């Protein structure tokens, strides 16, 4: 499991659009129990199973809110996801994942 600093650097690369970050998140998520990393990997891969794992290990309100934001985004509830993300950013202005979701285009479920 990467350190918090390495995880945050990897998430920053995802936010910046680095295509290699998606694969690295997927690899790290395979054995991770870090809810932030799992949320990032779920967003990067649009994978609800990873989000389920994140929800199972989310032990703080901050982590649960990130799961809620990602779930709304992956469900295609763009307005709700953006609202939750912006609300979260009011309390956690340095949250890269909330910023990432707040600036994503609308998701469409197949």
C-alpha positions in Angstrom: 0.0 0.0 0.0 1.4 3.4 -0.9 2.2 6.0 1.7 -0.3 8.9 2.1 2.0 11.1 0.2 2.4 8.7 -2.6 -1.3 8.1 -2.7 -2.0 11.8 -2.9 0.6 12.3 -5.6 -1.0 9.5 -7.6 -4.5 11.1 -7.1 -3.0 14.4 -8.2 -1.8 12.8 -11.4 -5.3 11.4 -12.0 -6.8 14.8 -11.6 -4.2 16.3 -13.9 -5.2 13.7 -16.6 -2.1 11.5 -16.5 -3.2 8.3 -18.3 -0.7 6.1 -16.4 -2.4 7.1 -13.1 -5.5 5.0 -13.9 -3.5 1.8 -14.3 -1.4 2.5 -11.2 -4.5 3.2 -9.2 -6.0 -0.1 -10.4 -2.8 -2.0 -9.4 -2.7 -0.3 -6.0 -6.4 -0.9 -5.3 -6.0 -4.7 -5.7 -4.6 -5.0 -2.2 -5.5 -1.7 -0.6 -7.7 -1.0 2.4 -7.3 2.7 2.1 -10.8 4.2 1.4 -9.4 7.3 -0.4 -7.3 5.2 -2.7 -10.2 2.8 -3.4 -12.5 5.8 -4.1 -9.9 7.2 -6.5 -9.5 3.8 -8.2 -13.3 3.4 -8.5 -13.6 6.8 -10.1 -10.7 6.1 -12.5 -12.2 2.8 -13.6 -15.9 3.7 -13.1 -16.0 0.5 -11.0 -18.8 0.1 -8.5 -17.2 -2.9 -6.9 -14.2 -0.9 -5.9 -16.5 1.7 -4.5 -18.2 -1.0 -2.5 -14.9 -2.0 -1.0 -14.2 1.7 -0.2 -17.6 1.9 1.6 -16.8 -1.1 3.6 -13.6 0.4 5.0 -14.7 4.0 5.2 -14.4 4.7 8.9 -14.7 8.5 9.1 -17.4 11.0 8.0 -14.8 12.4 5.5 -14.3 8.9 3.9 -18.0 8.2 3.8 -18.7 11.5 2.1 -16.1 10.7 -0.5 -17.8 7.4 -1.1 -21.2 9.2 -1.4 -19.8 11.7 -3.9 -18.2 9.0 -6.0 -21.4 6.9 -5.9 -23.5 9.8 -7.1 -21.0 10.4 -9.9 -20.9 6.8 -11.0 -24.7 6.6 -10.9 -24.9 9.5 -13.3 -26.4 11.8 -10.7 -24.1 14.6 -11.9 -25.9 17.5 -10.2 -26.0 15.6 -6.9 -22.4 14.6 -7.2 -21.3 18.1 -7.8 -23.4 19.5 -5.0 -22.0 16.9 -2.6 -18.5 17.6 -3.8 -18.8 21.4 -3.4 -20.3 20.9 0.1 -17.4 18.7 1.0 -14.9 21.2 -0.4 -16.2 23.8 1.9 -14.9 21.7 4.8 -12.0 20.1 3.0 -10.7 22.5 0.4 -7.7 20.3 -0.3 -9.8 17.3 -1.3 -8.5 16.3 -4.7 -11.2 13.7 -5.2 -14.0 16.1 -4.5 -12.4 18.6 -6.9 -12.0 15.9 -9.5 -15.7 15.0 -9.3 -16.8 18.6 -9.2 -15.2 19.2 -12.6 -16.1 16.0 -14.4 -18.5 15.9 -17.3 -21.8 14.1 -16.9 -21.5 10.3 -16.7 -23.9 8.2 -18.7 -24.9 4.7 -17.6 -25.1 2.1 -20.4 
